[in-house]
Amino acid sequence: MFSFFVKKSRLKRPVFAGLVLFLLTCLLFVSCDLDGNNGKGNPEKAYVTTPMPEALLGTWAGPYPGEEYIITSTTFTASGAYAGTIEGHRSNGSGAGYIAIQYSDAEYYPNAAGNFYIVHYKDLTATTVSICGAYGEGSEFTTDGTGGKATKTAAEAAYTVTGGYFEWYSDCVNAEEER
């Protein structure tokens, strides 16, 4: 069976070398961690909508005077800053997730109405949560004043924790529990 490779021939060695090169190349692509997550895919890029956690619904008071977040099953409002319709939710681990909203109002971005925006939350308990809206230096938030992306898919792809858009969280307490 192996006599094909043992006999000296000018044609057989290049064929064998080509076959070995092809197999090594295939092995390289199969074994490479192209997505940086041990071949499991980037979980932030898996846009599987999950139900909104009941514990997240309600009014949350931030650490600054007047800072308040009102989250219902259909709307998200950051008092004095922006509001929108909730267009989707996806989990990002235990007690964490992304909320996709379509702007209906944005104080600092008057041309944002209709665009899509992402809010990330983490450390959710019955009485506390940390909330952060997407923001990044050099992004459309600081250059053209529109804020957000034209489509929900574009917003979900761009605004991720690993993309650096969520750094300054507000540590909030459940305002209804506080009363």
C-alpha positions as CSV (number, residue, x, y, z in Angstrom):
1,M,0.0,0.0,0.0
2,F,2.8,2.4,0.9
3,S,4.9,1.4,-2.1
4,F,3.4,4.3,-4.0
5,F,5.4,6.7,-1.8
6,V,8.5,4.5,-1.4
7,K,9.3,4.2,-5.2
8,K,11.2,7.1,-6.5
9,S,9.3,9.1,-9.0
10,R,9.3,12.7,-10.1
11,L,5.5,13.0,-10.1
12,K,4.8,11.2,-6.8
13,R,6.8,13.4,-4.5
14,P,5.2,16.7,-5.6
15,V,1.7,15.0,-5.3
16,F,2.6,13.8,-1.8
17,A,4.1,17.2,-0.8
18,G,0.9,18.9,-2.1
19,L,-1.3,16.5,-0.2
20,V,0.7,17.1,3.1
21,L,0.5,20.9,2.6
22,F,-3.2,20.7,2.0
23,L,-3.8,18.6,5.1
24,L,-1.7,20.9,7.3
25,T,-3.5,24.0,6.0
26,C,-6.9,22.3,6.8
27,L,-5.6,21.4,10.3
28,L,-4.5,25.0,10.9
29,F,-8.0,26.4,10.1
30,V,-9.8,23.8,12.1
31,S,-7.6,24.3,15.2
32,C,-7.3,28.1,15.2
33,D,-9.2,30.1,17.7
34,L,-10.3,32.7,15.1
35,D,-12.9,34.3,17.3
36,G,-10.8,34.6,20.5
37,N,-13.2,32.6,22.6
38,N,-11.8,29.1,22.4
39,G,-13.9,28.3,19.3
40,K,-17.2,28.8,21.1
41,G,-18.0,32.1,19.3
42,N,-18.2,35.5,20.9
43,P,-21.2,35.4,23.2
44,E,-21.7,39.1,22.7
45,K,-22.3,38.5,19.0
46,A,-25.0,35.9,19.6
47,Y,-28.1,37.9,19.2
48,V,-30.6,35.5,20.8
49,T,-33.4,37.5,22.3
50,T,-34.2,36.4,25.9
51,P,-37.1,37.5,28.1
52,M,-36.6,40.6,30.2
53,P,-35.9,39.6,33.8
54,E,-38.8,40.5,36.1
55,A,-36.3,41.8,38.7
56,L,-35.2,44.5,36.2
57,L,-38.6,46.0,35.7
58,G,-39.3,49.1,37.9
59,T,-37.8,52.4,38.9
60,W,-34.1,52.5,39.7
61,A,-32.5,55.5,41.5
62,G,-28.9,56.3,40.5
63,P,-26.2,57.8,42.7
64,Y,-26.7,61.4,41.4
65,P,-29.6,63.7,42.3
66,G,-32.4,63.2,39.8
67,E,-30.8,60.2,38.1
68,E,-33.5,57.7,37.6
69,Y,-34.2,54.8,35.2
70,I,-37.7,53.6,34.6
71,I,-37.9,50.2,32.9
72,T,-41.2,48.6,31.9
73,S,-41.7,45.6,29.7
74,T,-42.0,47.9,26.7
75,T,-40.1,51.2,27.5
76,F,-36.8,52.4,28.9
77,T,-36.4,55.9,30.3
78,A,-33.3,57.5,31.6
79,S,-34.7,60.7,33.3
80,G,-33.6,63.9,31.7
81,A,-31.4,62.1,29.1
82,Y,-33.2,59.7,26.7
83,A,-36.2,57.3,26.3
84,G,-37.2,54.7,23.9
85,T,-39.2,51.6,23.1
86,I,-37.6,48.3,24.1
87,E,-36.9,46.3,20.9
88,G,-35.1,43.4,22.4
89,H,-33.2,41.9,25.4
90,R,-30.4,39.4,25.5
91,S,-28.6,37.9,28.4
92,N,-24.9,38.5,29.0
93,G,-24.4,36.1,31.9
94,S,-25.8,35.8,35.4
95,G,-27.5,39.1,36.4
96,A,-26.3,40.9,33.2
97,G,-27.7,41.7,29.8
98,Y,-28.2,44.1,27.0
99,I,-31.4,46.1,26.3
100,A,-31.9,47.3,22.7
101,I,-34.1,50.4,22.5
102,Q,-35.3,52.6,19.7
103,Y,-34.9,56.2,20.7
104,S,-38.2,58.2,21.0
105,D,-36.4,61.1,22.7
106,A,-32.8,62.0,23.4
107,E,-31.9,65.2,25.2
108,Y,-28.3,65.4,24.1
109,Y,-28.8,63.9,20.6
110,P,-31.8,65.7,19.0
111,N,-31.4,63.8,15.7
112,A,-31.4,60.4,17.4
113,A,-35.2,59.7,17.3
114,G,-35.8,56.4,15.4
115,N,-32.2,55.2,15.9
116,F,-31.3,52.2,18.0
117,Y,-29.2,52.2,21.2
118,I,-28.0,49.6,23.6
119,V,-28.0,49.8,27.4
120,H,-26.0,47.2,29.4
121,Y,-26.8,46.2,33.0
122,K,-24.9,43.9,35.4
123,D,-25.0,42.8,39.0
124,L,-28.8,42.6,39.0
125,T,-30.4,41.7,42.3
126,A,-33.9,42.3,43.7
127,T,-32.7,45.7,45.1
128,T,-29.6,46.8,43.1
129,V,-28.3,46.9,39.5
130,S,-25.5,48.7,37.7
131,I,-26.7,50.4,34.5
132,C,-24.6,51.9,31.6
133,G,-25.7,53.3,28.3
134,A,-23.4,52.8,25.3
135,Y,-20.8,55.5,24.9
136,G,-17.3,55.8,23.3
137,E,-14.9,58.5,22.5
138,G,-14.6,59.0,18.7
139,S,-18.0,57.4,18.1
140,E,-21.0,59.0,16.5
141,F,-22.1,60.1,20.0
142,T,-19.3,62.7,20.1
143,T,-19.0,63.7,16.5
144,D,-22.2,64.1,14.6
145,G,-24.8,64.5,17.4
146,T,-27.2,61.8,16.1
147,G,-26.5,59.0,18.6
148,G,-27.3,55.4,18.1
149,K,-27.3,53.3,14.9
150,A,-29.8,53.2,12.0
151,T,-30.7,49.5,12.7
152,K,-31.0,47.3,15.7
153,T,-28.6,44.8,14.2
154,A,-26.0,47.5,13.7
155,A,-26.4,48.7,17.3
156,E,-26.2,45.2,18.8
157,A,-23.0,44.5,16.7
158,A,-21.3,47.7,17.7
159,Y,-22.2,48.4,21.3
160,T,-20.7,45.6,23.3
161,V,-18.8,45.4,26.6
162,T,-15.7,44.0,24.8
163,G,-16.0,46.8,22.2
164,G,-15.3,49.3,25.0
165,Y,-18.7,51.1,24.9
166,F,-19.7,50.3,28.5
167,E,-17.3,51.7,31.2
168,W,-19.1,54.1,33.5
169,Y,-21.9,52.3,35.3
170,S,-24.4,53.9,37.6
171,D,-24.9,51.8,40.7
172,C,-28.6,52.0,41.3
173,V,-31.0,50.9,44.0
174,N,-34.6,49.9,43.5
175,A,-36.5,53.1,44.1
176,E,-39.7,51.3,45.1
177,E,-37.8,49.3,47.8
178,E,-36.2,52.5,49.0
179,R,-39.5,54.2,49.8
